[in-house]
Amino acid sequence: MKIIAYPISSNVFPIKPANQKRNWMDTSNQKYAYRCLPLTIANSYGWEILSPARFVATWNGGANPSDVAIKLLEGSQIASSLFGEGTFTWHTGYVFKTEYPYALYVTGAPNYPKKNIIPLSGIVETFWLPFSFTMNWRFTQPGEVIVEKDEPICQIFPVDITLFDYIEPEIRTLEEDKEFYTDYWNWHYERDNFIKRKSHGLNPNQSWQKNYFQGNYPPDGVRKCPFHITDNGKQQSIHKTKINVPEFHNKQTLPFKFPTYVTEKYNKLQEYLSQIKAKKGK
């Protein structure tokens, strides 16, 4: 599957494979937070788009676009206040194209909290849409936030837009699936037993269980995560401890150039608006 990013500006935002690191995870006790594999996989799932500027945004609590003030501190291409309701917006400089049935999930960097602000999420049908999308953040309360240069302001990854057409959600009794029933309760007992023993100072040399990281079934780890057969006939674990997200390779054959006919249309529009403004001034 291809994902193509077409620059629609001469000043596009940096885009790179998402980083699994988080400052709050780095400073957690003995970096325990990184032992939660689902967190680190989510952190690195897709691509980050980075801010080309350091700026401060301030919201006074009003609903109008003018109620958000943005001041550049370093760099260029700061966000702008377009939609009101305590939001501010970036135009990343790209229009993306995917293959059907894949759309792009557009959101903030997972597990990346910022005071006073949240990223807004959307799913964009990039398999047909010849439009660019914006990335928007919203204040949670009046105040200010500083966005750093090269800070991730957006994370994107593909999603199958047809997925829910084929899913059949059910709630069932666990005992109906005998093997899964046994595996779950083995895990439950081992987990509970480990926590209780640890609370009493037992197992001092084992600070955490590694079944998930190692792809082991409890209780003894003899059974491993299922395998699939690769194209060359070898067995390969389907368990992931790391997401290998590829870089966007630059295959542009020409530098970006704004179309002449669009420039001419803009000039005509500007001339028309100037005439209207002059008439109103009279």
C-alpha positions as CSV (number, residue, x, y, z in Angstrom):
1,M,0.0,0.0,0.0
2,K,1.3,3.5,-0.9
3,I,0.8,6.7,1.1
4,I,1.8,9.7,-0.9
5,A,2.4,13.2,0.6
6,Y,2.2,15.9,-2.1
7,P,3.7,19.2,-1.0
8,I,1.3,22.1,-1.8
9,S,3.6,24.7,-0.3
10,S,7.3,25.6,-0.6
11,N,7.4,25.4,3.2
12,V,6.1,22.1,4.3
13,F,6.2,20.9,7.9
14,P,8.8,18.2,8.9
15,I,7.3,14.7,8.9
16,K,9.0,11.6,10.4
17,P,8.2,8.1,11.8
18,A,6.6,8.6,15.2
19,N,8.8,8.5,18.3
20,Q,8.0,6.1,21.1
21,K,9.8,8.3,23.7
22,R,7.9,10.6,26.1
23,N,9.4,12.9,28.6
24,W,7.0,11.8,31.4
25,M,7.9,8.1,30.6
26,D,11.6,8.9,30.7
27,T,11.2,10.4,34.2
28,S,8.9,7.6,35.6
29,N,10.4,5.5,38.4
30,Q,13.1,3.4,36.7
31,K,11.3,4.2,33.4
32,Y,8.5,1.7,34.4
33,A,6.2,3.4,31.9
34,Y,8.1,1.8,29.0
35,R,7.3,-1.7,30.3
36,C,3.7,-1.1,29.1
37,L,4.2,-2.3,25.6
38,P,0.7,-1.1,24.4
39,L,1.8,2.5,25.3
40,T,5.1,2.3,23.4
41,I,3.5,0.7,20.3
42,A,0.8,3.4,20.3
43,N,3.4,6.2,20.7
44,S,5.3,5.0,17.6
45,Y,2.3,4.1,15.4
46,G,2.5,6.1,12.2
47,W,4.1,9.5,11.4
48,E,4.5,12.7,13.3
49,I,4.2,16.1,11.7
50,L,6.3,18.7,13.6
51,S,5.9,22.3,14.4
52,P,8.3,24.5,12.4
53,A,7.9,27.3,15.1
54,R,7.9,28.0,18.8
55,F,5.0,30.2,19.7
56,V,2.6,31.0,22.5
57,A,-1.2,30.8,22.1
58,T,-3.5,32.5,24.5
59,W,-7.3,32.1,24.9
60,N,-9.5,34.5,26.8
61,G,-12.5,32.1,26.9
62,G,-14.5,33.7,24.1
63,A,-16.1,31.9,21.1
64,N,-14.7,34.0,18.3
65,P,-11.5,33.4,16.4
66,S,-10.2,36.8,17.6
67,D,-10.4,35.4,21.2
68,V,-7.3,33.3,20.5
69,A,-4.0,35.3,20.2
70,I,-0.9,33.7,18.8
71,K,2.6,35.2,19.1
72,L,5.7,33.8,17.3
73,L,8.7,33.2,19.5
74,E,11.0,31.3,17.1
75,G,10.9,29.9,13.6
76,S,8.1,30.4,11.1
77,Q,4.6,29.2,10.0
78,I,2.8,29.4,13.3
79,A,-0.7,28.2,13.8
80,S,-3.7,30.5,13.1
81,S,-7.0,31.0,14.8
82,L,-9.7,30.2,12.2
83,F,-12.7,28.5,13.7
84,G,-13.2,30.0,17.1
85,E,-14.4,28.0,20.1
86,G,-10.9,28.1,21.7
87,T,-9.2,26.4,18.8
88,F,-6.1,27.0,16.7
89,T,-5.1,25.5,13.4
90,W,-2.2,24.4,11.3
91,H,-1.9,23.9,7.5
92,T,0.8,21.3,7.2
93,G,1.7,22.0,3.6
94,Y,0.7,18.6,2.3
95,V,-2.2,16.9,0.6
96,F,-2.2,13.1,1.2
97,K,-3.3,10.3,-1.0
98,T,-3.9,6.6,0.0
99,E,-5.2,3.5,-1.7
100,Y,-8.8,2.4,-1.1
101,P,-10.1,1.4,1.4
102,Y,-7.5,3.2,3.6
103,A,-8.2,6.6,5.1
104,L,-5.9,8.6,7.4
105,Y,-6.5,8.9,11.1
106,V,-5.4,12.4,12.0
107,T,-4.8,13.0,15.7
108,G,-2.3,14.3,18.3
109,A,0.7,12.3,19.4
110,P,-0.7,9.5,21.8
111,N,0.2,9.7,25.5
112,Y,1.5,13.2,25.0
113,P,-0.3,15.5,27.4
114,K,-0.1,19.3,27.4
115,K,-1.5,21.6,30.0
116,N,-4.7,23.6,28.9
117,I,-4.9,22.0,25.5
118,I,-6.0,18.9,23.6
119,P,-5.6,17.8,20.0
120,L,-8.7,17.2,18.0
121,S,-8.9,14.0,16.0
122,G,-10.4,13.2,12.6
123,I,-10.5,10.5,9.9
124,V,-10.0,11.7,6.4
125,E,-10.9,9.8,3.2
126,T,-7.6,10.3,1.5
127,F,-8.3,7.6,-1.0
128,W,-10.3,10.0,-3.1
129,L,-10.3,13.4,-1.5
130,P,-8.2,16.1,-3.4
131,F,-8.4,18.4,-0.4
132,S,-5.8,19.1,2.3
133,F,-6.8,18.8,5.9
134,T,-5.9,21.0,8.9
135,M,-4.7,19.9,12.3
136,N,-6.5,21.6,15.2
137,W,-6.0,21.9,18.9
138,R,-8.5,23.2,21.4
139,F,-8.0,24.9,24.8
140,T,-9.6,23.1,27.7
141,Q,-9.8,26.3,29.7
142,P,-8.8,29.9,29.3
143,G,-5.0,30.4,29.6
144,E,-1.9,30.0,27.5
145,V,0.1,27.2,26.0
146,I,3.6,27.2,24.4
147,V,4.2,25.0,21.4
148,E,7.9,24.2,20.9
149,K,9.7,24.1,17.6
150,D,10.0,20.5,16.3
151,E,7.3,19.4,18.8
152,P,4.8,16.8,17.3
153,I,1.6,18.6,16.6
154,C,0.0,15.8,14.6
155,Q,0.2,12.0,14.2
156,I,-1.2,10.2,11.2
157,F,-1.7,6.5,10.4
158,P,-3.8,4.5,7.9
159,V,-7.2,2.9,8.9
160,D,-9.4,0.6,6.9
161,I,-12.6,2.7,6.3
162,T,-14.6,-0.4,5.5
163,L,-13.6,-2.4,8.6
164,F,-16.9,-1.9,10.5
165,D,-18.9,-3.1,7.6
166,Y,-17.6,-6.7,8.3
167,I,-17.2,-6.8,12.1
168,E,-19.8,-8.8,14.0
169,P,-19.5,-7.7,17.7
170,E,-20.7,-10.3,20.3
171,I,-20.8,-10.8,24.0
172,R,-20.3,-14.4,25.0
173,T,-19.7,-16.6,28.0
174,L,-15.9,-17.2,28.4
175,E,-16.4,-20.9,29.1
176,E,-17.6,-21.5,25.6
177,D,-14.0,-21.1,24.4
178,K,-12.3,-23.8,26.4
179,E,-8.7,-23.0,25.5
180,F,-9.1,-19.3,25.8
181,Y,-10.9,-19.8,29.1
182,T,-7.9,-21.8,30.5
183,D,-5.4,-19.3,29.2
184,Y,-7.2,-16.4,30.7
185,W,-7.5,-17.9,34.2
186,N,-3.9,-19.1,34.1
187,W,-2.8,-15.5,33.4
188,H,-5.2,-14.1,36.0
189,Y,-3.8,-16.4,38.7
190,E,-0.2,-15.8,37.8
191,R,-0.6,-12.1,37.7
192,D,-2.4,-11.9,41.0
193,N,0.1,-14.3,42.6
194,F,3.0,-12.2,41.3
195,I,1.5,-8.9,42.7
196,K,0.8,-10.5,46.1
197,R,4.3,-12.0,46.4
198,K,5.9,-8.8,45.4
199,S,3.9,-6.8,48.0
200,H,5.4,-9.2,50.6
201,G,9.0,-8.7,49.4
202,L,9.2,-12.1,47.7
203,N,10.7,-12.5,44.2
204,P,13.1,-9.6,44.8
205,N,15.1,-10.4,41.6
206,Q,12.0,-10.2,39.4
207,S,10.6,-6.6,39.3
208,W,8.0,-7.3,36.6
209,Q,6.5,-10.0,34.5
210,K,7.5,-10.2,30.9
211,N,5.0,-12.5,29.4
212,Y,3.5,-9.9,27.0
213,F,6.9,-8.6,26.0
214,Q,8.2,-12.0,25.3
215,G,5.1,-13.4,23.6
216,N,4.6,-16.1,26.3
217,Y,1.5,-17.9,27.4
218,P,1.3,-18.3,31.2
219,P,2.0,-20.1,33.4
220,D,5.4,-21.4,32.3
221,G,6.0,-19.7,29.0
222,V,6.4,-23.0,27.1
223,R,3.7,-22.0,24.6
224,K,4.6,-18.9,22.5
225,C,2.6,-16.4,20.6
226,P,1.2,-17.8,17.4
227,F,3.3,-17.8,14.2
228,H,2.6,-17.3,10.6
229,I,4.4,-18.5,7.5
230,T,6.3,-15.8,5.6
231,D,6.7,-15.7,1.8
232,N,10.0,-17.6,2.0
233,G,8.5,-20.4,4.0
234,K,9.9,-19.4,7.4
235,Q,8.0,-19.1,10.6
236,Q,7.6,-15.6,12.0
237,S,6.0,-14.4,15.2
238,I,3.0,-12.2,14.8
239,H,3.8,-10.6,18.2
240,K,5.1,-7.0,17.8
241,T,7.4,-5.4,20.3
242,K,8.3,-2.6,17.9
243,I,6.7,-0.9,15.0
244,N,9.1,-0.3,12.1
245,V,7.5,2.7,10.4
246,P,9.3,3.7,7.1
247,E,10.5,7.2,6.3
248,F,8.7,9.2,3.6
249,H,11.2,9.0,0.7
250,N,11.5,12.2,-1.4
251,K,10.7,11.3,-5.0
252,Q,9.8,14.8,-6.2
253,T,10.9,15.3,-9.8
254,L,10.4,19.1,-9.7
255,P,10.5,21.8,-7.0
256,F,7.1,23.1,-5.8
257,K,5.7,25.9,-8.0
258,F,2.4,27.6,-7.4
259,P,0.2,27.2,-10.6
260,T,0.2,30.3,-12.8
261,Y,-3.5,30.0,-13.5
262,V,-4.3,29.9,-9.8
263,T,-2.2,33.0,-9.2
264,E,-4.1,34.8,-11.9
265,K,-7.4,33.9,-10.4
266,Y,-6.2,35.1,-7.0
267,N,-5.1,38.4,-8.5
268,K,-8.5,38.9,-10.2
269,L,-10.3,38.1,-7.0
270,Q,-8.1,40.5,-5.0
271,E,-8.8,43.2,-7.6
272,Y,-12.6,42.6,-7.4
273,L,-12.5,42.7,-3.6
274,S,-10.6,45.9,-3.7
275,Q,-13.2,47.5,-5.9
276,I,-16.0,46.4,-3.6
277,K,-14.1,47.8,-0.6
278,A,-13.6,51.1,-2.5
279,K,-17.3,51.4,-3.2
280,K,-18.2,50.8,0.4
281,G,-15.7,53.4,1.4
282,K,-17.7,56.0,-0.7
